[in-house]
Amino acid sequence: RAMMELFALIVKQDDGMLQSERDFVSAFLSKQLSHQSADEFMSLFLENAGAGKKNKKTSPADTSVRDSIRIFSNCKTINKTLTQEQRVIVLMRCLELLDSGKQYTPQRMNIINTIAEVFKISHDEFISMMKFVMEEERSGFNDPAMLLVSTGTLTDCGPQSDSFVAFLKVFSVNLYFLKCSSEGTALLNGLPMARQKLYIFAPGSSVQAPPSQTIYYSDISARFVSGRDIHPISFVAEEISYSFPDGTAAISNVSFAAGEGMMIGIMGASGSGKTTLLNLLTGLVKPQSGEVRINSIPIHSGDRRLDGVVGYVPQDDLLIEELTVFENLYYAASLCFGGRKREEITEMVHRSLQTLGLYEKRNYRVGSPLNKVISGGQRKRLNIALELIREPSVLFLDEPTSGLSSADSENVLDLLHDLTGKGKLVITVIHQPSSGIFKGFDKVLVLDQKGHLVFYGNPLDSIVHFKTLESHINSGIAECPTCGTVNPETLFNILETKVVDEYGKYTDRRKISPSEWAEAFRKSAPPSLIKEETQAPWSSLRKPGWLKQALIYLSRDVKSKIANRQYLLLTLLEAPLLGLILSYIIRYIADPSSDTYIFRENENIPVYIFMSIIVALFLGLTVSAEE
């Protein structure tokens, strides 16, 4: 509603609404809403735009006081309900509306400037956005936030033809937009695009603009990352193999390479070795053959230059239940930044909590998974924050979306996408991803039984690869032509296809063995384009001295014990209470005619000592069980 009122306030200025502006709003609503809702909001737009009424002539730079108040009111309403990313999209739609009528008058531009200011969009980004919307000629897309892709090869300049796709990155929200000037039929996620129209280029998206090659989201994001001040990372796994103690192969000759600004998903059926591979890549387990290198440094060599370079978020929580969200993150940061003051660490933690959307929950106790205080998605983000606070260059995650709702899973993956936008390399094990999550990976690494690598590359290419090898109909189509979705289960259905017997029934034997799939991929795999770096990887880790570490651990443990009042009372009162009860029972007066108790004459002292030992063991067991 607020957006329609903003549209109306823009078009009613000067000589009123143009037919092209009315058509733009009508097309926008038809695309976003059902017919009934679109008609309802169109009526609201026309009512506020004063359709059919002739506006009074005013000064070119003037907007009525009433309209100005309504603009501020609507912008504040949008500010309260939408995220910064959504506000950027609203501003882009307002610029599109303005561009549809080509009326860049002072009155209309004043409104657009006001919207940008209230939405807290920087001046440089606003200028880039406005230029991107209004520009049509190839030579005009020369902003650092823009990238041109010709229909031939991926390049910044390319041949001076009219056939190209232009991309804009809004760095503050890591959001991409595109517009197409290709001379053929261009498809975004399998759906046709109109020329010179603005589209959001979401993670996992792809553009087909014949006769050019398919343009993937990972290609564009990598180009923007490489053009910024990013610490270079090369991650190479070369012919790594590992077997279990009983001799069963777990990982078989896996090789791949990755670089900064990439998000890689490790996929495979149950028992294919996903977690084992992750442990090998992180350095927790040493491979029996092969090598893993970061910037040419073997990860299992113990080289101090790799300290703090790798972060690992396991599937299980690493949170202290009795501490608050802030305290969990604060103590983790204190153990990573020995040379910083308390105020600096506190500011760093607050900034990290704000980035992760946890600032309002900072004073909440974390609680246990069974006794929830914060949601599962918030727990997972806090787990990730424990590693992110020290900014590792390479981050590994073991099934970060396990047990989360669809909304929480998307929030976690959005966070990981933001990290890749900052030049981090993210490698995660993923199980049963949705279409959006699957397409959001820059590359997927698919494992088959006994850890055979059967594919490594773009997610959509993986579908095409297996369908082509199996000679499926329409093997070149990865997405649904109607809705653009992908079913990742297709991969495993093809991998595990069973042999059919003479009666037409499936047997237990697989049609193609894991080793055969792996060999087929080796023959078709393109050569790696990752250049192996030789300079030491960047790390911000600065561990404090052993004495300060001991004090930090002591402070953390004392706080966690004090926060658990029930446990604290039991611990403090249990021993004295048992001691009193035991001493009362064991108390013995040797002379029956006397009321005077003499300790040295008590024959039960050895029994008392024995029972004290039993009680001490009992107390130790209860404390250790709680810990």
C-alpha positions as CSV (number, residue, x, y, z in Angstrom):
1,R,0.0,0.0,0.0
2,A,2.8,2.4,1.0
3,M,4.6,1.6,-2.2
4,M,1.5,2.3,-4.4
5,E,1.1,5.7,-2.6
6,L,4.8,6.5,-3.4
7,F,4.3,5.6,-7.0
8,A,1.2,7.8,-7.1
9,L,3.0,10.8,-5.5
10,I,5.8,10.5,-8.1
11,V,3.5,10.4,-11.2
12,K,1.1,13.2,-10.1
13,Q,3.8,15.8,-10.2
14,D,4.2,18.4,-13.0
15,D,1.5,17.6,-15.7
16,G,0.3,14.4,-14.1
17,M,0.5,10.7,-15.0
18,L,1.6,9.5,-18.4
19,Q,0.1,6.5,-20.1
20,S,3.5,4.7,-20.1
21,E,3.7,5.2,-16.3
22,R,0.2,3.8,-15.8
23,D,1.2,0.8,-18.0
24,F,4.3,0.2,-15.9
25,V,2.4,0.1,-12.6
26,S,-0.2,-2.2,-14.1
27,A,2.4,-4.6,-15.4
28,F,4.3,-4.5,-12.1
29,L,1.2,-5.4,-10.1
30,S,0.1,-8.1,-12.5
31,K,3.5,-9.7,-12.2
32,Q,3.6,-9.6,-8.4
33,L,0.0,-10.2,-7.4
34,S,-3.2,-12.1,-8.2
35,H,-5.7,-10.5,-10.6
36,Q,-8.0,-9.5,-7.8
37,S,-5.3,-8.0,-5.6
38,A,-3.7,-6.3,-8.6
39,D,-7.0,-4.6,-9.5
40,E,-7.4,-3.5,-5.9
41,F,-4.0,-1.9,-5.7
42,M,-4.3,-0.4,-9.1
43,S,-7.5,1.4,-8.0
44,L,-5.6,2.7,-5.0
45,F,-2.8,3.9,-7.2
46,L,-5.1,5.7,-9.6
47,E,-7.1,7.3,-6.7
48,N,-3.9,8.7,-5.2
49,A,-2.4,9.7,-8.5
50,G,-5.5,11.8,-9.3
51,A,-6.2,10.1,-12.6
52,G,-8.3,12.2,-14.9
53,K,-7.6,15.4,-12.9
54,K,-5.5,18.2,-14.3
55,N,-2.8,19.3,-11.9
56,K,-2.5,23.0,-11.2
57,K,0.7,24.6,-12.6
58,T,3.3,25.0,-9.9
59,S,6.9,26.0,-9.7
60,P,9.1,23.3,-11.3
61,A,11.0,22.7,-8.0
62,D,8.0,22.7,-5.7
63,T,6.1,19.8,-4.2
64,S,3.1,20.5,-2.0
65,V,3.4,20.4,1.8
66,R,0.7,17.7,1.9
67,D,2.6,15.5,-0.6
68,S,5.9,16.0,1.2
69,I,4.3,14.8,4.5
70,R,2.8,11.8,2.8
71,I,6.2,10.9,1.2
72,F,7.9,11.0,4.6
73,S,5.1,9.0,6.2
74,N,5.1,6.3,3.5
75,C,8.9,6.1,3.6
76,K,8.9,5.7,7.4
77,T,6.2,3.0,7.1
78,I,8.4,1.1,4.6
79,N,11.5,1.6,6.9
80,K,9.7,-0.1,9.8
81,T,8.5,-3.1,7.8
82,L,11.2,-3.8,5.2
83,T,14.8,-4.8,5.4
84,Q,17.5,-2.6,3.9
85,E,17.7,-5.0,0.9
86,Q,14.0,-4.6,0.3
87,R,14.3,-0.9,0.6
88,V,16.9,-0.9,-2.2
89,I,14.5,-2.8,-4.4
90,V,11.7,-0.3,-3.7
91,L,14.0,2.5,-4.7
92,M,14.9,0.7,-7.9
93,R,11.2,0.3,-8.8
94,C,10.6,4.0,-8.2
95,L,13.5,4.8,-10.5
96,E,12.0,2.4,-13.1
97,L,8.7,4.1,-12.8
98,L,10.4,7.5,-13.4
99,D,12.3,6.0,-16.4
100,S,9.2,4.6,-18.0
101,G,8.0,8.2,-18.7
102,K,11.4,9.7,-19.3
103,Q,10.3,12.7,-17.2
104,Y,13.3,13.6,-15.1
105,T,11.9,16.9,-13.8
106,P,13.2,18.6,-10.6
107,Q,9.9,17.8,-8.7
108,R,10.1,14.1,-9.4
109,M,13.9,14.0,-8.8
110,N,13.4,15.7,-5.4
111,I,10.9,13.0,-4.4
112,I,13.4,10.2,-5.5
113,N,16.2,12.0,-3.6
114,T,14.0,12.2,-0.5
115,I,13.2,8.4,-0.7
116,A,16.9,7.6,-1.0
117,E,17.8,9.8,2.0
118,V,15.0,8.3,4.3
119,F,16.0,4.8,3.2
120,K,19.7,5.6,4.2
121,I,21.1,4.7,0.9
122,S,24.5,6.3,0.3
123,H,24.9,9.0,-2.3
124,D,27.4,7.0,-4.4
125,E,25.1,3.9,-4.5
126,F,22.1,6.1,-5.4
127,I,24.0,7.6,-8.3
128,S,25.0,4.2,-9.6
129,M,21.4,2.9,-9.3
130,M,20.0,5.9,-11.1
131,K,22.6,5.7,-13.9
132,F,22.0,1.9,-14.3
133,V,18.2,2.4,-14.7
134,M,18.4,5.3,-17.0
135,E,21.3,4.2,-19.3
136,E,20.6,2.3,-22.5
137,E,23.8,2.7,-24.5
138,R,26.8,0.3,-23.9
139,S,29.2,3.2,-23.3
140,G,27.2,4.5,-20.4
141,F,27.7,1.4,-18.2
142,N,31.1,2.6,-17.0
143,D,30.5,2.7,-13.2
144,P,32.8,0.6,-10.9
145,A,29.6,-1.0,-9.5
146,M,28.6,-2.2,-13.0
147,L,29.7,-5.1,-15.2
148,L,29.0,-5.6,-19.0
149,V,28.8,-9.1,-20.4
150,S,28.8,-9.4,-24.2
151,T,27.0,-12.2,-25.9
152,G,30.3,-13.7,-26.9
153,T,32.5,-14.2,-23.9
154,L,32.4,-12.9,-20.3
155,T,34.3,-9.6,-20.4
156,D,34.2,-6.0,-19.1
157,C,34.4,-4.3,-22.4
158,G,34.2,-6.8,-25.3
159,P,33.3,-5.9,-28.8
160,Q,31.4,-2.6,-29.3
161,S,28.1,-4.3,-30.3
162,D,24.5,-3.6,-29.1
163,S,24.2,-7.1,-27.8
164,F,25.1,-7.3,-24.1
165,V,23.8,-7.9,-20.5
166,A,24.6,-5.3,-17.9
167,F,24.9,-6.1,-14.2
168,L,24.8,-3.7,-11.2
169,K,25.9,-4.7,-7.7
170,V,24.7,-2.7,-4.6
171,F,27.6,-3.5,-2.3
172,S,25.9,-2.4,0.9
173,V,23.3,-5.2,0.7
174,N,25.2,-7.6,-1.7
175,L,22.3,-7.4,-4.2
176,Y,22.6,-7.7,-8.0
177,F,20.4,-6.3,-10.7
178,L,20.5,-6.9,-14.5
179,K,19.1,-5.5,-17.7
180,C,19.4,-7.1,-21.1
181,S,20.1,-5.5,-24.5
182,S,20.7,-8.8,-26.3
183,E,19.6,-9.1,-29.9
184,G,18.0,-12.5,-29.4
185,T,15.7,-14.2,-26.9
186,A,17.3,-13.9,-23.4
187,L,16.2,-16.2,-20.6
188,L,16.6,-15.6,-16.9
189,N,16.3,-18.9,-15.0
190,G,14.6,-20.3,-18.1
191,L,12.0,-17.5,-18.4
192,P,12.1,-14.9,-21.1
193,M,13.4,-11.4,-20.4
194,A,12.2,-8.1,-21.9
195,R,14.9,-5.8,-23.3
196,Q,15.9,-2.9,-21.1
197,K,13.8,-4.1,-18.2
198,L,15.2,-4.4,-14.7
199,Y,15.5,-7.8,-13.1
200,I,16.9,-9.0,-9.7
201,F,19.8,-11.4,-10.2
202,A,19.5,-13.7,-7.1
203,P,22.0,-16.3,-5.9
204,G,21.7,-19.4,-8.1
205,S,20.3,-17.5,-11.1
206,S,21.5,-18.0,-14.6
207,V,21.1,-16.0,-17.9
208,Q,21.0,-17.6,-21.3
209,A,21.5,-15.0,-24.1
210,P,22.2,-16.8,-27.4
211,P,24.7,-17.1,-28.9
212,S,26.7,-16.5,-25.7
213,Q,27.5,-19.1,-23.1
214,T,25.3,-19.4,-20.0
215,I,26.1,-16.7,-17.4
216,Y,25.9,-17.9,-13.8
217,Y,25.5,-16.0,-10.6
218,S,28.9,-17.3,-9.5
219,D,30.6,-15.9,-12.6
220,I,29.3,-12.4,-11.9
221,S,29.9,-12.4,-8.1
222,A,33.5,-13.7,-8.7
223,R,34.2,-10.8,-11.1
224,F,33.0,-8.2,-8.6
225,V,35.0,-9.9,-5.8
226,S,38.2,-10.0,-7.9
227,G,37.9,-6.3,-8.5
228,R,38.0,-5.3,-4.8
229,D,40.6,-5.2,-2.1
230,I,40.2,-8.9,-1.1
231,H,42.7,-11.2,0.5
232,P,43.5,-13.8,-2.2
233,I,42.8,-17.5,-1.2
234,S,43.5,-20.6,-3.1
235,F,42.3,-23.9,-1.7
236,V,43.5,-27.1,-3.4
237,A,42.7,-30.7,-2.6
238,E,44.9,-33.0,-4.6
239,E,44.2,-36.8,-4.9
240,I,43.2,-37.2,-1.3
241,S,42.1,-40.7,-0.1
242,Y,41.2,-42.1,3.3
243,S,40.1,-45.5,4.6
244,F,38.5,-46.6,7.8
245,P,40.5,-48.8,10.2
246,D,38.8,-51.9,8.8
247,G,40.1,-51.1,5.4
248,T,36.8,-49.8,3.9
249,A,37.4,-46.9,1.5
250,A,35.8,-43.6,2.8
251,I,37.3,-41.1,0.3
252,S,38.7,-42.1,-3.1
253,N,41.1,-39.8,-5.0
254,V,39.2,-36.5,-4.6
255,S,40.7,-33.5,-6.3
256,F,39.3,-30.0,-6.7
257,A,40.3,-26.3,-6.4
258,A,38.5,-23.2,-5.1
259,G,39.2,-19.6,-4.5
260,E,38.0,-16.6,-2.5
261,G,34.4,-15.4,-2.9
262,M,33.0,-18.9,-3.6
263,M,30.4,-21.0,-1.8
264,I,30.7,-24.7,-2.3
265,G,28.2,-27.4,-1.3
266,I,29.3,-30.9,-0.6
267,M,26.4,-33.3,-1.5
268,G,25.9,-37.0,-1.5
269,A,23.7,-39.8,-0.3
270,S,23.9,-41.1,3.2
271,G,27.2,-42.9,3.8
272,S,29.0,-41.4,0.8
273,G,31.7,-39.7,3.0
274,K,30.5,-36.1,3.2
275,T,31.5,-35.5,6.8
276,T,34.7,-37.5,6.4
277,L,35.7,-35.3,3.5
278,L,34.9,-32.2,5.5
279,N,37.1,-33.5,8.4
280,L,40.0,-34.1,5.9
281,L,39.6,-30.6,4.4
282,T,39.6,-28.9,7.7
283,G,42.7,-30.7,8.9
284,L,40.9,-32.6,11.7
285,V,41.8,-35.9,10.0
286,K,45.0,-36.5,8.0
287,P,44.5,-38.2,4.6
288,Q,46.3,-41.5,4.0
289,S,47.4,-40.1,0.6
290,G,47.2,-36.8,-1.2
291,E,47.4,-33.3,0.1
292,V,45.2,-30.3,1.0
293,R,46.8,-26.8,0.5
294,I,45.8,-23.3,1.3
295,N,47.9,-20.8,-0.6
296,S,50.4,-23.5,-1.4
297,I,50.8,-24.4,2.4
298,P,49.9,-28.0,3.3
299,I,47.1,-27.8,5.9
300,H,48.3,-30.8,7.8
301,S,51.9,-29.5,8.1
302,G,51.3,-27.6,11.3
303,D,52.6,-24.4,9.7
304,R,51.9,-21.4,12.0
305,R,50.9,-19.3,9.0
306,L,47.6,-21.1,8.8
307,D,46.6,-20.2,12.4
308,G,43.2,-18.5,12.4
309,V,42.8,-19.0,8.6
310,V,40.3,-21.9,8.9
311,G,37.0,-21.8,10.7
312,Y,34.8,-24.8,11.4
313,V,31.1,-24.9,12.5
314,P,30.1,-28.4,13.5
315,Q,26.6,-29.7,13.3
316,D,26.2,-29.8,17.1
317,D,26.1,-26.6,19.2
318,L,29.2,-25.2,20.8
319,L,27.2,-22.7,23.0
320,I,27.3,-22.4,26.8
321,E,23.7,-22.6,27.7
322,E,23.8,-20.6,30.9
323,L,25.5,-17.5,29.3
324,T,23.7,-14.9,27.2
325,V,24.0,-14.4,23.5
326,F,26.4,-11.5,24.1
327,E,28.5,-13.3,26.6
328,N,29.0,-16.4,24.4
329,L,30.3,-14.2,21.6
330,Y,32.3,-11.9,23.9
331,Y,34.3,-14.7,25.5
332,A,35.0,-16.3,22.1
333,A,36.3,-13.0,20.8
334,S,38.4,-12.4,23.9
335,L,40.3,-15.7,23.2
336,C,41.0,-14.5,19.6
337,F,42.1,-10.9,20.1
338,G,44.7,-10.7,22.9
339,G,45.9,-7.2,22.1
340,R,42.6,-5.5,22.2
341,K,40.9,-3.6,25.0
342,R,37.6,-4.7,26.5
343,E,35.7,-1.7,24.9
344,E,37.0,-2.6,21.5
345,I,35.9,-6.3,21.8
346,T,32.5,-5.2,23.1
347,E,32.0,-2.9,20.1
348,M,33.2,-5.7,17.7
349,V,30.7,-8.1,19.3
350,H,27.8,-5.6,19.1
351,R,28.6,-5.0,15.4
352,S,28.7,-8.7,14.7
353,L,25.3,-9.2,16.5
354,Q,23.7,-6.4,14.5
355,T,25.0,-7.9,11.2
356,L,23.5,-11.3,12.1
357,G,20.2,-9.9,13.3
358,L,20.8,-11.0,16.9
359,Y,21.4,-7.6,18.6
360,E,17.9,-7.5,20.2
361,K,18.5,-10.9,21.7
362,R,21.9,-10.1,23.1
363,N,20.8,-10.3,26.7
364,Y,18.8,-13.5,26.4
365,R,20.2,-16.7,27.8
366,V,21.0,-19.2,25.1
367,G,19.3,-22.2,26.7
368,S,19.5,-25.8,25.6
369,P,17.9,-27.2,22.4
370,L,15.2,-28.9,24.6
371,N,14.6,-25.8,26.8
372,K,14.6,-23.2,24.0
373,V,15.0,-19.5,24.7
374,I,16.2,-18.4,21.2
375,S,15.0,-20.2,18.0
376,G,16.9,-22.9,16.2
377,G,17.8,-20.5,13.4
378,Q,19.2,-17.9,15.9
379,R,21.2,-20.7,17.6
380,K,22.7,-21.7,14.3
381,R,23.6,-18.1,13.4
382,L,25.2,-17.6,16.8
383,N,27.3,-20.8,16.3
384,I,28.4,-19.3,13.0
385,A,29.2,-16.0,14.7
386,L,31.6,-17.8,17.1
387,E,33.8,-18.5,14.1
388,L,33.0,-15.3,12.1
389,I,34.1,-13.0,14.9
390,R,37.7,-13.6,14.0
391,E,37.0,-13.4,10.3
392,P,38.5,-16.7,9.0
393,S,39.4,-16.7,5.3
394,V,38.0,-20.3,4.8
395,L,34.9,-21.3,6.7
396,F,33.6,-25.0,6.8
397,L,30.1,-25.9,8.0
398,D,28.6,-29.3,8.6
399,E,24.9,-29.3,7.6
400,P,24.1,-25.7,8.8
401,T,20.5,-26.1,7.8
402,S,19.8,-29.4,9.6
403,G,16.7,-29.2,11.7
404,L,15.8,-25.7,10.6
405,S,12.6,-24.4,9.0
406,S,12.7,-23.3,5.4
407,A,12.8,-19.6,6.5
408,D,15.6,-20.2,8.9
409,S,17.5,-22.2,6.3
410,E,17.3,-19.4,3.8
411,N,18.4,-16.8,6.4
412,V,21.5,-18.9,7.2
413,L,22.3,-19.3,3.5
414,D,21.8,-15.6,3.0
415,L,24.4,-15.0,5.7
416,L,26.8,-17.3,4.0
417,H,26.3,-15.5,0.7
418,D,27.1,-12.2,2.4
419,L,30.4,-13.8,3.5
420,T,31.3,-14.8,-0.1
421,G,30.6,-11.2,-1.1
422,K,33.4,-10.2,1.3
423,G,35.9,-12.5,-0.3
424,K,35.5,-15.5,2.1
425,L,35.6,-19.1,0.9
426,V,32.7,-21.1,2.3
427,I,32.5,-24.9,2.1
428,T,29.5,-26.6,3.6
429,V,28.0,-30.1,3.7
430,I,24.3,-29.9,2.7
431,H,21.6,-32.6,2.9
432,Q,18.4,-32.4,0.8
433,P,18.6,-28.8,-0.2
434,S,15.6,-26.9,-1.7
435,S,15.8,-25.6,-5.2
436,G,16.7,-22.1,-4.1
437,I,19.5,-23.3,-1.8
438,F,20.8,-25.7,-4.4
439,K,21.0,-23.0,-7.1
440,G,22.6,-20.6,-4.6
441,F,25.9,-22.5,-4.5
442,D,28.6,-21.3,-6.8
443,K,29.8,-25.0,-7.2
444,V,28.6,-28.3,-5.9
445,L,30.8,-31.3,-5.1
446,V,28.9,-34.5,-5.5
447,L,30.1,-37.7,-3.8
448,D,29.0,-41.2,-4.5
449,Q,29.5,-44.3,-2.4
450,K,33.1,-44.9,-1.0
451,G,33.8,-41.2,-1.5
452,H,34.1,-41.2,-5.3
453,L,34.0,-37.7,-6.7
454,V,31.4,-37.9,-9.5
455,F,30.9,-34.1,-10.2
456,Y,32.4,-30.7,-9.3
457,G,31.1,-27.6,-10.9
458,N,28.0,-25.4,-11.3
459,P,24.8,-26.8,-9.8
460,L,22.8,-26.5,-12.9
461,D,25.6,-28.1,-15.0
462,S,25.5,-31.1,-12.6
463,I,21.9,-31.9,-13.6
464,V,22.8,-31.6,-17.3
465,H,25.9,-33.7,-16.9
466,F,24.1,-36.7,-15.4
467,K,21.1,-36.4,-17.7
468,T,23.4,-36.3,-20.7
469,L,25.4,-39.4,-19.6
470,E,22.2,-41.3,-19.1
471,S,20.8,-40.1,-22.5
472,H,17.7,-38.5,-21.0
473,I,15.2,-36.6,-23.1
474,N,15.8,-32.8,-22.9
475,S,19.1,-33.5,-21.2
476,G,20.3,-30.0,-21.8
477,I,17.5,-28.5,-19.7
478,A,18.2,-28.3,-15.9
479,E,15.4,-26.1,-14.7
480,C,11.7,-26.3,-15.1
481,P,10.8,-24.1,-18.2
482,T,7.7,-22.8,-16.4
483,C,8.8,-21.9,-12.9
484,G,12.6,-22.1,-13.1
485,T,12.9,-24.6,-10.1
486,V,15.3,-27.5,-9.9
487,N,14.9,-30.8,-8.2
488,P,18.3,-31.8,-6.6
489,E,17.0,-35.3,-6.0
490,T,17.3,-35.9,-9.8
491,L,21.1,-36.2,-9.2
492,F,20.8,-39.2,-6.8
493,N,17.9,-40.8,-8.7
494,I,20.2,-41.0,-11.7
495,L,23.3,-42.0,-9.7
496,E,21.5,-44.9,-8.0
497,T,19.6,-46.2,-11.0
498,K,19.1,-49.9,-10.6
499,V,19.4,-52.6,-13.3
500,V,16.1,-54.0,-14.6
501,D,15.8,-57.8,-14.9
502,E,14.1,-59.7,-17.7
503,Y,10.7,-59.4,-15.9
504,G,10.9,-55.6,-15.8
505,K,11.6,-55.4,-12.1
506,Y,14.4,-53.4,-10.5
507,T,17.2,-55.5,-9.0
508,D,19.6,-54.5,-6.1
509,R,22.5,-54.0,-8.6
510,R,23.3,-50.5,-9.7
511,K,23.4,-49.7,-13.4
512,I,26.6,-47.7,-13.2
513,S,29.1,-48.1,-10.3
514,P,30.6,-45.2,-8.3
515,S,34.0,-45.7,-9.9
516,E,32.5,-45.6,-13.4
517,W,30.7,-42.3,-12.6
518,A,34.0,-40.9,-11.3
519,E,35.9,-42.0,-14.4
520,A,33.2,-40.4,-16.6
521,F,33.6,-37.1,-14.7
522,R,37.4,-37.1,-15.0
523,K,37.2,-37.5,-18.7
524,S,34.7,-34.6,-19.1
525,A,35.9,-32.3,-16.3
526,P,37.3,-29.0,-17.6
527,P,40.8,-27.9,-16.3
528,S,40.9,-25.9,-13.1
529,L,41.1,-22.1,-13.6
530,I,42.1,-21.4,-10.0
531,K,45.6,-20.0,-9.7
532,E,47.4,-21.3,-6.7
533,E,48.6,-18.4,-4.5
534,T,52.0,-18.4,-2.9
535,Q,51.7,-15.5,-0.3
536,A,50.7,-16.4,3.2
537,P,47.0,-16.2,3.8
538,W,45.6,-13.4,5.9
539,S,44.6,-14.0,9.5
540,S,43.4,-11.7,12.3
541,L,43.9,-14.3,15.1
542,R,46.0,-13.0,18.0
543,K,45.8,-15.4,20.9
544,P,46.4,-13.9,24.4
545,G,49.0,-15.3,26.8
546,W,48.4,-18.4,28.8
547,L,47.7,-16.4,32.0
548,K,45.1,-14.2,30.3
549,Q,43.5,-17.3,28.7
550,A,43.3,-18.9,32.1
551,L,41.6,-15.8,33.6
552,I,39.2,-15.6,30.6
553,Y,38.2,-19.3,31.1
554,L,37.8,-18.8,34.9
555,S,35.6,-15.7,34.4
556,R,33.5,-17.6,31.8
557,D,33.0,-20.6,34.0
558,V,32.2,-18.6,37.1
559,K,29.6,-16.7,35.2
560,S,28.0,-19.8,33.8
561,K,27.9,-21.5,37.2
562,I,26.3,-18.4,38.9
563,A,23.7,-18.1,36.1
564,N,22.6,-21.7,36.9
565,R,21.1,-21.0,40.3
566,Q,19.7,-24.5,40.8
567,Y,23.0,-26.1,40.2
568,L,24.8,-23.5,42.3
569,L,22.5,-24.1,45.3
570,L,22.8,-27.9,45.1
571,T,26.6,-27.7,44.8
572,L,27.0,-25.3,47.8
573,L,24.4,-26.9,50.1
574,E,24.7,-30.6,49.3
575,A,28.0,-31.2,51.0
576,P,27.3,-29.3,54.3
577,L,23.9,-30.9,54.5
578,L,25.2,-34.4,54.0
579,G,28.0,-33.7,56.4
580,L,25.6,-32.6,59.2
581,I,23.3,-35.6,58.6
582,L,26.3,-38.0,58.7
583,S,27.8,-36.5,61.8
584,Y,24.5,-36.7,63.6
585,I,24.0,-40.4,62.8
586,I,27.6,-41.3,63.6
587,R,27.8,-39.2,66.9
588,Y,28.4,-41.7,69.8
589,I,28.9,-41.3,73.6
590,A,30.8,-44.2,75.1
591,D,29.6,-43.7,78.7
592,P,25.8,-44.3,78.8
593,S,25.5,-42.4,82.1
594,S,27.1,-39.2,80.7
595,D,25.7,-36.5,78.4
596,T,29.2,-35.2,77.5
597,Y,30.4,-36.0,74.0
598,I,34.1,-36.7,73.7
599,F,35.5,-36.9,70.2
600,R,38.5,-39.2,70.9
601,E,36.2,-41.8,72.6
602,N,33.9,-42.1,69.6
603,E,34.3,-45.6,68.2
604,N,32.6,-44.6,64.9
605,I,35.3,-42.3,63.7
606,P,36.7,-44.9,61.2
607,V,33.2,-45.5,59.9
608,Y,32.7,-41.7,59.6
609,I,35.9,-41.4,57.6
610,F,34.9,-44.2,55.3
611,M,31.4,-42.8,54.8
612,S,32.9,-39.3,54.1
613,I,35.0,-40.8,51.3
614,I,31.8,-42.4,49.8
615,V,30.0,-39.1,50.0
616,A,32.9,-37.3,48.4
617,L,32.9,-39.7,45.6
618,F,29.1,-39.3,45.2
619,L,29.5,-35.5,45.1
620,G,32.3,-35.7,42.5
621,L,30.2,-38.0,40.3
622,T,27.2,-35.6,40.5
623,V,29.3,-32.6,39.6
624,S,31.0,-34.5,36.7
625,A,27.7,-35.7,35.4
626,E,26.4,-32.1,35.3
627,E,29.5,-30.9,33.6
